[in-house]
Amino acid sequence: MDRGLLAAGLGVSRRSFLEGLGGVGGSSLLLAGMSALGFGIASAQAAPPVLSGGGGKKVAVLGAGVAGLTAAYELSRAGYDVTVIEARDFAGGRCQTARKGFKLTELGGETQVCDFDDGNYINHGPWRIPYHHQSTLHYTKEFNIPLEVFVNDNDASYLMFGRGTGPLAGKPIRKGHVAADIRGGAAEILAKSIKQGALDQQMTAEDREQFLAYVVQEGYLTKDLAYKGTEGRGFDLPPGPLMNPGPGKPSTPNSFTDVLHSGAWRTLASVSSWEQQRTMFQPVGGMDRIAKGFEGAIGQLIKYSTQVKSLKQNPKGVEIAFVDGDGKAGTLKADYCICTIPLSVLRQLDVQVSKPFKEAIGAVSYALVGKIGLQMKRRFWEEDHHIYGGHVYFDDPEINSMTLPSTGFQGRKGVLLGYYNFGAQAAKVSALSPAERRALAGRAGDRVFPGYSDNIDSAFSASWHLIEHNLGGWAQWSDEARASAYPILCEPDGRLYLAGEHMSYMTGWQAGGIESAWQQIAKLHARAHAA
């Protein structure tokens, strides 16, 4: 995902300010400062703009994803006459949840009908909410959508790195073991180097003493500066109430060299980014509950199963030509239009805009992304391996990661995410039939959990670049396009405003779509009142 900031975008004074923040308060204060300066690291707004006095002005909203729903909801509350046109027969856009009866036909593919048991589901679109995406959380609260914790990191889960070397390569290793051993081994080397005078020229004696104390604590080192494992790593023989096992026997650490050469340590940074915390949120019952909340409030404004064919505009308004679900052609006239259709789809439509605007629409690419949900006959990861949520990481890019459910703990069955692939590997896997994708995921799972493939009850897969009304998972802006095309699209072209995750620095997140809608409806409202 392209969520980076252009270093060139920081002026000297702002750069100095941010460096000062980092020096005083570390990364947390630095990130907060960047957000305050509008660089899109976290949610820029926690609440929608205050609008009033729409005066019945007509607004056409194209697309009933979270951005379109947000725009329609807020504008209609302010007194605007809003109509939403949605190509699908349900709201949510890419915010989808597959459960029993859900249908999906990819371009050139066969129709899949989800046949999970009642109550089971997979969020094959958005599936996590960071705590700082206050805009998304605003609407879960607004519509009384209960949340639960999404376990985004779990020391008990496994790492499977078959491309490494040494005795640990190709074997499932507990993430907590890798984290403890690589940290302990590195700390031992650093501590002994400090003792041998490696930092005498760089640090004062007092600083070295404090730093050494930190390294000893961080690496669980003994008094002789050796890493010999730690209780937090687990036990070879668990403690118990009797003399045997009694206090138990702490687990035996892997050698630093073995862990280093396995390559498994590469996953330890997976939750160190601003967007990835160890615990996140998910709506109880599926991510589509957010769309359902909007539908409950403004569902009557949405024309479902209706495809936009063209958009014409003049100084006084817009006219959208469409075809409804019965194949009947029609037109919708409005004073303004907010279009949330992904740019990958919009550039294929007949849209009357200026030449620079049209060129800017074509300047962004979209991510190739694939997921598969697997309903398992029993929750063997909990029963046999004592893993409750979290990810199993692979160095196989066709799989990339497997995710164990953070809901339904200790139930009978469960749905896990069998793979989450990107780019060229997502394209490769998407060429397979649904049955072949299931088999691929099964073979990967067997490497970690014996009998995994035999436990698969049913499967449902989605390749976002092959889904008609999206043609990609999320926008991927190049630095050049961010600098040239993005500013053009952030402003209206005539009476057309664009919104969606692609119109933010939070591409791939619902918060990006919501906040882009907030910004555009504020602009539209100011313009309508000025007129």
N, C-alpha and C positions, 0 to 999 in steps of 0.2 A: 504494500500500500504506500502511496506517495503522500506522506504527511509531514515531510521535512520542511524546514524553514530555509530560506535563502540567506546565507550569511551576508551577502551584499545588500540585503534589505535593511540591515541595521546601520543606522547612522552612528558616527563616532561617539556622540554623547550618549545615545541609547545603549550602544555596545558597552561603554564604560560603566553605565548604570547597572546593566545586567551582570557584568563581571563583578561589580561590587556586591550585588545581591548574592551571587554564588559564593563569594568569599565570606560573607557574614552568615548566611543562613543555609548554605549548601544547595543541593539540587532542588529541594522542595520550594524554597523561596525564589530560586532562579526561575523555575517553571511558572510559578504564580506571577512573577513579574512579566514574563513573556506573554502570558495570557492577558494581563492587564494592558499591555501595549498592543493587543489585537493581533497576535501572531498565531491564533488558532490552536494553541496547544491543548487547552481545556475548553469547556463550554464558555463562550463569551457572555452568554445571558442565562439567567436561571428562571426567567419568566418572560412571557410574550409581551410585546409592546401594548400599551394601553390605547385602544382605538374606540372611537365613538362617533356617531353621526354619519353613518355610511350613506344615509339619505336615499336608499334604494338603488344606488348605482349598481349596474350589473357587472359581475365578474365571472368569467369562465375559468375554471381550474382544470387543467389537463393532467390526468393521472391521480389515482387515489392511493398512492403510497403515503408514507408518513409525512412527507413534505406537502403533498397536495391536501391531505386530510387536515394538517395543521393550518394551512392557509384558509381552507374552506371553513373550518371551525371558528377561527378567530374573526374572519371577515363577516361571517353570518351573524355572529354575536354582536358585531358592531353596526348591524343594520344594512349590510350589503346584500344584494340579491345574487346568490351564488348558485352556480350549476357546475357539478363535477362530472367530467367524462372519463370513464374508466374502461379499458379494453377487456379486462378480465371480468368474471362474474362474481368477484369478491374484492374487498378492499385490502390494502396492505402493501401492494407492490412486491418488492423483494422481501418484505417482512412476512414470511410464510412459515407455516407449521404443517407438516404432513402427519395426518392421523387417519384413522379408518375412513375410507371412502374418498380421500383426497386424490385428485387426478392431475397428472402432468404428462404432456407430450412434448418432447424436445424436437427441435428442427431435424427432420430426417429420421426421427426415432420412433419407437413404438410407445404406445400409451401405457404409462404405469398407473396402477391404482393401488394406493397404500392399503394394506390389509393387516396392519398392526392390531393387536387386541384393544378393546375399548380402554381408554385411559392412557394408552401409550402413544408417544409421538416423537418426532424429531424436528428440531428447528433447523431446516436446511438453508435458511437465510440467516439474518442476524440472530445471535444466540447469547450475547453477553452485554451487560451494561456496566461500564465503569462508574465508580461512585461520583466522579467529578462531571459526569454527563448530566448535569442538573436539569437541562432542558428535557431530556427523555424522562427523567424521574418526575419532572413537573406534571407530565400527563399520566404517568402511572398513578400518581397521587390524585390528580384531577378526576380520573375515572374509577378510582377505588380499585385499582388492579393490585392484588397482593403480590409481593415479591418474596423470593427465597434466595439463598446464597448459591452462587455458581462457584464450585470449587475449581479454581483455575490453576492451582498448584498443589501437588500432593507428594510428600517425601516417600510415601509407600508405593507410588506408582513405579513403572519400569521404564528403563531406557534400553532400546535395542539398536545397537550400532554394529552392523555386520561388516562394515568397510574398514574398521579399525584393525589394529594388529595386537598381538599378545593374547594371553589366556582369557581375557574378558570380552574379546571381540566376538560378536554373534551370539552373545548370551544375554538374557534379560537381567538387568542390574537395577536394584532399587535406587531411585533417584536420591534418596537421603544418604545412601552409602556413598554414592559418587560425590555428592556435595561435601560430606564430612571428610572423605579421604583426600580429595584434591585440595581442599582448604587446609587440612592438617599437614599434608605433605609440603605444600607451598609455604605455609607458615614456619615449618621446621627449617627449611632451607633459608628463609629470610632471617629468622631469629639467630641462627648460627652465623650467618653472614654479619649481622649486627655485632654479635659478640666478637667476631674476628676483626672488627674495625672497618667494615665496608662503608659505613656511613659517618665515619669520624670527621670527614671534611665537610659533609653536608649538614650536619646537625650538631647542636650543643650536647653536652653530656646529659643534661636534664631532659632534653627532647628525646635523646636515644633511650633513656631509661623508661620514659613514658611510652614511647613507641614500642619498645620491646615488651612491656607489660600488656599492651594492646594485642600484639601479635601472639603472645602466649595464650591469652584468653580467646582470641579469634580462632586459633588453630587447635585448641584443646591440648596444648602441649604440657608435658611433664616438667618437673623441676630441672631435669637435664636437657630440656628443650627438644624432646622427642615426641613425635605423634604416635600414639599406640592405640588409637581409637577413642571412643567416647560413649558414655551411656546413652546419649541421645541417638546414637547410630542404631541401637537395638541390641538384641541378645541372641547368642547362639542357643543358650538355655535360659528360658524366661524365669524370672523370680516367682516364687510361690510361697504358700503358707507353711510348708513342711521343711524338714531338714534337707530333704532332697526333692526339688531343686534348691530350696532355701533362697539365698540372695541372687541366684542365677549366675550366668556367665556372660559377660558382655561380648558382643560380636567381634569377630576378628577382622581388622581392616585389610583392604586390598593394598598392595604396594603402590606407592606413588607412581612408579614407572608404568605399572600395568594400567592404572586408571588414565594416566596421561596418554598412553598409546591407544587406548580403546576409542578415544574421541568422544566418549559419552559426556564429558564435561562441557561440550559445546552447547548443550541445551540449558545449562544453568542460568543463562541470561534471558530465558524465555519470559520471565515475569519482571524484568527489570526496566522495561519501557514504561512511559507515562500511561499508555493505553492498556497495559496489562498488569493487573494487580493479582495478588494471590487469591483474594476472594472478591468476586464481582457479584452482580445480581442477574436474575432472570425472573420473568413473570411466572407465577404458579400456573401450570396448565398449558404453557406454550407462549412463544413470543407474539403470536398473532392476537393475543388478548389485547394488545395495545390498539391494533386496528379495530378490533371489536368494540373497544371503548369509544373510539371516534364514531364508528358506525351507529352505535346506540344514540349518539347525540345528533348526527347529521346525515344518517343513512338515506333519508328522504331526498337529499340534495344530489345523490349520485345516480348517474345513468350508467348502469353496468352493461357489460358485453357490447360496448360501443367503441368503435375504432375511429380515431381521427384520420381524415384523409388529406385535409389541407387547412391552412390558416391564412386568411387574407386580412389586411388591415388598411385603414385610412386615418386621417387626422381625427376622426370622430369616434372610431371604434374598431372592433375586430369581428370577423365572421369565420366560424369554424365549420367546415363541412365534415360530416361523419356518416358512418353506416352502423345501424344498430344490430342487435342480435338476430333480428328477423331478416336482415339483409336490406332493410329499408333505409334509403338515403335521407338525410336531413341536414339542417343548418342551425347553428346557434349564434346569435348576435349578442355582443356584450360591449360594455364600455372599455373594459380592460381584460387581459388574459394573463394568468400565471401558469406557466408551463413547467411541469415537473417530470416530463418524459425524459428518460435517460438520453444523453446526447448521442449515444450509439444508435438509438432508434430515431431520434428527432432528425438527424441529418439525412435520413432516407425519406422524409416526408416533404410535401410541397408546402413550404413555409415562406411567406412573404416578409423578408427582412433585408436589411442592408447587406452589401457585399462583405464588409469587414465582419459583421456579425455572423453571417453564414460561414465564412472561413474560420472564424473562431470556434464555431460549433464542431467543425471537423478536426480540430487541433488536439483533441484528447483521445487517448486509447482507453480500453476497458480491460479489467483483469479477467484472465481465464481461471475459473474456480470450479472445483468439484467437491461434493460431499456425498456420503452414503450413510444412511441410518440402518442399523441391523437390530432387529428384535431377537433377543436371546431367550432360549427356553428356560434358563435359570441364571441367576446372578452369580456366576462362578467367581467373578473378580472379587466379590464381597465374601462369599462363602469359603472359597479356597485360598484366596490371597489377601484378604482383609484390606482391600482398597475401596475407598468410598469417594468417588469423584476424582477429578484430575485427568491428566493426559499421559498417554504412553507415547514416547517420542521414538521415531525411527530415523535412520539416515538413508532410507529409501524414499526418494522424492515422489514416487507414485502413491505412497501412503502418507508420508510426512508425519502424521500424528493420528492417534486413536484417542477418543475421549469417552471416559466412563461417566454415566449419568449422575447428576447432582440432585436427583429427585427420585422418589420411590424407594428409598433405602430399605433394605431387608424385605422387599417384596418378592414375588415369585419370579416374574419375568422383568425384563428391562430392555430399553433401547439405547445402544451406544453409537457413537459416531465412528464408523469403521475406517474412514480416511478423510483427510482434508488436504487436497492437493492444489497446486497453483501452476500457472505458466505453461510451459511446454509439456510437463507431465500431466497437468489437468487436461490439456488437449488430447494427449495420447490416450488417457483413460476414458475420456468422453467418447472416443470412437468405438469403444466396446459396447456390447449390448448390456442391458441391466443385469442379465444373468451372469455375464462375464465379469462385470464389475463386482458382483457379489462374490464370485469365486476368487477374484484377485484379493479382495479384502479378507476373505476367509483364510487364504494361504498366508497372508501377512500375520494375521492373528494367531495362527497355529505356531508361529515362531516364538511367541511370548506365552501363550496360554495353551497347553495341551488340550486337544479336543475342541478348540474354539470353533472351527468351521462346522463341526457336527452339531454345535449348539445353535446355529443360526436358524431361526424360525421363519423369518421373512426379511425382505430388504426393500429399501426405497432410496434411489439415488437421484441427484440433480447436478447438472452441469450448467452453470449460469450463463455461459457464453452461447449455449444452445437453446436458451429459453426465449421465445419469440419477442416478448414485450420488454426484454431487458438487454439481451445481447452482451452480457458481461456481468461480473460481480460488483465492481465499483470502478469509479473513474481513476485513471492513473495519469496524472499530469506530469509532464516533463518540466524541468526548470525553465526551459525556453518558453513553453506554452503558458506556464504560470505567469511569466513576465509579460507576455504579449497578448495572448488570447483571453486569459482569465479576467483581467480588468474590464475588457469589452463586454463580456457576458454578465458581469456583475451589475451592469447598468441596463435599463430597459432599452429595447429597440422599438421605437414608436410606442405602442401600447402593450407590448409583449414583455413580460418579466419572466426570468428563469429562476427556478429554485430546485433544490435537491441536494443529495450528498455531494454531487459533482460540483456544486457551487459553494464549496467550503474547503477548509484545510483539514477537515475531519472526514475525508472520503472513506467510504466503507462503514460508516457509523450512522445510526439513526439520528444522533444528535446533530450531525452535519446537515441532514435534510431538514430537521425541525428548525434549526437556527437560521438556515438560509431562507426558509419561508418567513420567519419572523422579520428578518431584515427587509425582504422584498415587500411584504404587506405594509410595513411601516413607510417605505418609499411610496408605494401606491396610494396609501391613505393621505399622506402629505400632499401628493399631487392632486388627488381628487378634491381635497379641501381648498387647495389654492385655486383650482379651476372654478 
